[in-house]
């Protein structure tokens, strides 16, 4: 279970000494069950009251025993339950490389809340999710009658988590039954395939480039195309749990340059793009789309968006409509980029509807760079308009 984990500990006065002790026991048990270690999960703790502060970060302790001893020694801060403030603090300060954040491991925050937050959490959690953090809530006991008139956000958990399907929230009737949720919580936190709430448009796709290597392109222009592919790729967050990149080159035939699982760092992907050698030959774009569907997108992960970006400079010798339609039906979002002699009606047939947002045309290769931002913006707009719940 390789995750970078931050626990937000409730240190407010409303919880009292006894329950603060139970919370520490719970965190110690979680650390033991997780099995903290450099190759596995790392865990840091932030305690919040009026203001949050880091008790220790991800790289302070790299085994469960030391971590549990350290948890035992944490003194209670006191103050109000400013959860929103604590989430903002974690978002800005906790997951940095300097604090031991590992990049390829998902970032997870587990918020412990006794009763009710004394500030707003919705906005802070949205910003945290957008920067790539998965948020879980463990709420213990409900607000006491005396607290009820001070409640600012009635359904704060539903507003703070990205999906209200119960996966991201655990409610515990009393501090004394907290030990029962150690296993269920660890199981969820470690289910990296379901940690999709932190997915922004930059870290949640499998992007396959389908590159025309036909004779009409020429060596110099082919280099320009590869630069275009690299410029798009480098805007994404690349790792085996984030966005993955693959590439196919085609003429009459097709060649898998590299699949999605081949490279898991941005540097390796950019180097691999640079190394693609120009093939030269005819233009069978339809066959290339079928090949990409089979060799790249059939191996896509279930919760990833499948995005195909096809670049061509001419009319295809074969039919593009049927292969494109099959790709669309299999959930591939297709963007077509045409240069010079590319045929407009083919570009539109390849592109996912609405065509205007998914197909681009330039008269010469040197102008390709103009579409980098537009493409990324369209990919993100589409992602953000999808329902998350």
Rosetta blueprint (number, residue, H / E / L):
1 X L
2 X L
3 X E
4 X E
5 X E
6 X E
7 X E
8 X E
9 X E
10 X E
11 X L
12 X L
13 X H
14 X H
15 X H
16 X H
17 X H
18 X H
19 X H
20 X H
21 X H
22 X H
23 X H
24 X H
25 X H
26 X H
27 X H
28 X H
29 X H
30 X H
31 X H
32 X H
33 X H
34 X H
35 X L
36 X L
37 X L
38 X L
39 X L
40 X L
41 X L
42 X E
43 X E
44 X E
45 X E
46 X E
47 X E
48 X E
49 X L
50 X L
51 X L
52 X L
53 X E
54 X E
55 X E
56 X E
57 X L
58 X L
59 X L
60 X L
61 X L
62 X L
63 X L
64 X H
65 X H
66 X H
67 X H
68 X H
69 X H
70 X H
71 X H
72 X H
73 X L
74 X L
75 X L
76 X L
77 X L
78 X L
79 X L
80 X L
81 X L
82 X L
83 X H
84 X H
85 X H
86 X H
87 X H
88 X H
89 X H
90 X H
91 X H
92 X H
93 X H
94 X H
95 X L
96 X L
97 X H
98 X H
99 X H
100 X L
101 X L
102 X L
103 X L
104 X L
105 X L
106 X E
107 X E
108 X E
109 X E
110 X E
111 X E
112 X E
113 X E
114 X E
115 X L
116 X L
117 X L
118 X L
119 X L
120 X L
121 X L
122 X H
123 X H
124 X H
125 X H
126 X H
127 X H
128 X H
129 X H
130 X H
131 X L
132 X L
133 X E
134 X E
135 X E
136 X E
137 X E
138 X E
139 X E
140 X E
141 X L
142 X L
143 X L
144 X L
145 X H
146 X H
147 X H
148 X H
149 X L
150 X L
151 X L
152 X L
153 X L
154 X L
155 X L
156 X H
157 X H
158 X H
159 X H
160 X H
161 X L
162 X L
163 X L
164 X L
165 X L
166 X L
167 X L
168 X L
169 X E
170 X E
171 X E
172 X E
173 X L
174 X L
175 X H
176 X H
177 X H
178 X H
179 X H
180 X H
181 X H
182 X H
183 X H
184 X H
185 X H
186 X H
187 X H
188 X H
189 X H
190 X L
191 X L
192 X H
193 X H
194 X H
195 X L
196 X L
197 X L
198 X L
199 X L
200 X L
201 X L
202 X L
203 X L
204 X L
205 X E
206 X E
207 X E
208 X E
209 X E
210 X E
211 X E
212 X E
213 X L
214 X L
215 X L
216 X L
217 X L
218 X L
219 X H
220 X H
221 X H
222 X H
223 X H
224 X H
225 X H
226 X H
227 X H
228 X H
229 X H
230 X H
231 X H
232 X H
233 X H
234 X L
235 X L
236 X L
237 X L
238 X E
239 X L
240 X L
241 X L
242 X L
243 X E
244 X E
245 X E
246 X E
247 X E
248 X E
249 X E
250 X E
251 X L
252 X L
253 X L
254 X E
255 X E
256 X E
257 X E
258 X E
259 X L
260 X L
261 X L
262 X L
263 X L
264 X L
265 X L
266 X H
267 X H
268 X H
269 X H
270 X H
271 X H
272 X H
273 X H
274 X H
275 X H
276 X L
277 X L
278 X L
279 X L
280 X L
281 X L
282 X L
283 X L
284 X L
285 X H
286 X H
287 X H
288 X H
289 X H
290 X H
291 X H
292 X H
293 X H
294 X H
295 X H
296 X L
297 X H
298 X H
299 X H
300 X L
301 X L
302 X L
303 X L
304 X L
305 X E
306 X E
307 X E
308 X E
309 X E
310 X E
311 X E
312 X E
313 X L
314 X L
315 X L
316 X L
317 X L
318 X L
319 X L
320 X L
321 X H
322 X H
323 X H
324 X H
325 X H
326 X H
327 X H
328 X H
329 X H
330 X L
331 X L
332 X E
333 X E
334 X E
335 X E
336 X E
337 X E
338 X E
339 X E
340 X L
341 X L
342 X L
343 X L
344 X H
345 X H
346 X H
347 X H
348 X H
349 X H
350 X H
351 X L
352 X L
353 X L
354 X L
355 X H
356 X H
357 X H
358 X H
359 X E
360 X E
361 X E
362 X E
363 X L
364 X L
365 X H
366 X H
367 X H
368 X H
369 X H
370 X H
371 X H
372 X H
373 X H
374 X H
375 X H
376 X H
377 X H
378 X H
379 X H
380 X H
381 X H
382 X H
383 X H
384 X H
385 X L
386 X L
387 X L
388 X L
389 X L
